[in-house]
Amino acid sequence: MSGLVREIRLRARHLILPLFGSLAIVYFGYHAVEGDRGLTAWVAKSNEAEDARARVAALRVEREALEHKVERLRPESLDLDLLDERARAVLNLSAPDEIVIIEPQNDR
C-alpha cells in the first residue's frame, strides 16, 4: 500500500504545474472574452460609439439647416419669403383670400 501512495505522490508532483497552468489559461481566457475589458465589452462599446457618431451626424445636419435658415433672416441677406412665412406662422395670420393647409408637426 505504501508503494501505491508513493507512486501517486510522485505522479501528482508532475501534474500540479500543468494543472495550475491550464487553470490559469482558462481563467485569463474567460476574462479576456467576458470581463469588464473583454471582447464582448469592446464590441458593445464599439456599437455605442457608432450610434453616437450617427447621432452626431444627424444633429450636425439639423444644425446646418438651422444655421442656413438663420443666415437667410439676417438683415444683410434677408429672404422676404422666409420672413413672411415666419411672421405668419408666429402671429397666426393669413390674408382673407389665402387657403391655409395645416400639416401635422413631426414629433422629435
C-alpha positions in Angstrom: 0.0 0.0 0.0 2.8 2.4 0.8 4.2 1.8 -2.7 0.9 2.9 -4.2 0.8 6.1 -2.1 4.4 6.9 -3.0 3.6 6.3 -6.7 0.5 8.6 -6.5 2.6 11.4 -4.8 5.3 11.1 -7.4 2.9 11.4 -10.3 0.9 14.2 -8.6 4.0 16.3 -8.4 4.3 16.1 -12.2 0.7 17.0 -12.7 0.4 20.0 -10.4 2.3 22.5 -12.5 0.5 21.7 -15.8 -2.9 21.6 -13.9 -2.3 25.1 -12.4 -1.0 26.4 -15.8 -4.2 25.1 -17.6 -6.4 26.6 -14.9 -4.6 30.0 -15.3 -5.0 29.9 -19.0 -8.8 29.1 -18.7 -9.2 31.9 -16.1 -7.4 34.6 -18.1 -9.1 33.4 -21.4 -12.6 33.7 -19.8 -11.9 37.2 -18.6 -10.3 38.2 -21.9 -13.7 37.4 -23.5 -16.3 38.1 -20.8 -14.5 40.6 -18.4 -15.1 44.3 -18.0 -12.5 45.0 -20.7 -13.0 41.8 -22.7 -14.1 41.2 -26.3 -17.8 41.4 -25.5 -17.4 44.7 -23.7 -15.3 46.0 -26.6 -18.0 45.1 -29.2 -20.7 46.7 -27.0 -18.6 49.9 -26.7 -17.9 49.9 -30.4 -21.6 49.7 -31.2 -22.3 52.6 -28.7 -19.6 54.7 -30.4 -21.1 54.0 -33.8 -24.6 55.0 -32.6 -23.1 58.2 -31.1 -21.4 59.0 -34.4 -24.7 58.6 -36.2 -26.5 60.9 -33.7 -23.8 63.5 -34.1 -24.1 63.3 -37.9 -27.9 63.8 -37.7 -27.5 66.7 -35.3 -24.9 68.3 -37.5 -27.2 68.2 -40.5 -30.0 69.7 -38.4 -27.7 72.4 -37.1 -26.5 73.3 -40.6 -30.1 73.5 -41.7 -30.9 75.9 -38.8 -27.8 77.9 -39.5 -28.8 78.3 -43.1 -32.3 79.4 -42.1 -30.9 81.9 -39.6 -28.5 83.2 -42.3 -31.5 83.9 -44.6 -33.1 86.0 -41.8 -30.1 88.3 -41.3 -30.5 91.9 -42.4 -27.7 91.8 -45.0 -29.2 88.8 -46.7 -32.9 88.9 -45.8 -35.1 86.4 -47.6 -38.5 88.2 -47.7 -40.4 85.0 -48.4 -39.0 83.3 -45.4 -39.6 86.4 -43.3 -43.3 86.5 -44.4 -43.6 82.7 -43.7 -42.2 83.0 -40.2 -44.2 86.1 -39.4 -47.5 84.5 -40.5 -46.6 81.3 -38.5 -45.7 83.2 -35.3 -48.6 85.6 -35.5 -51.0 83.0 -36.8 -52.2 85.3 -39.6 -53.2 84.9 -43.2 -54.7 87.0 -45.9 -58.5 86.7 -46.5 -58.0 85.3 -50.0 -55.5 82.6 -49.0 -56.0 78.9 -48.4 -54.2 77.6 -45.4 -53.1 73.9 -45.3 -52.1 72.7 -41.9 -49.5 69.9 -41.8 -49.0 67.7 -38.7 -45.8 68.5 -36.9 -43.0 66.0 -36.7 -42.6 64.8 -33.1 -39.0 64.8 -32.0 
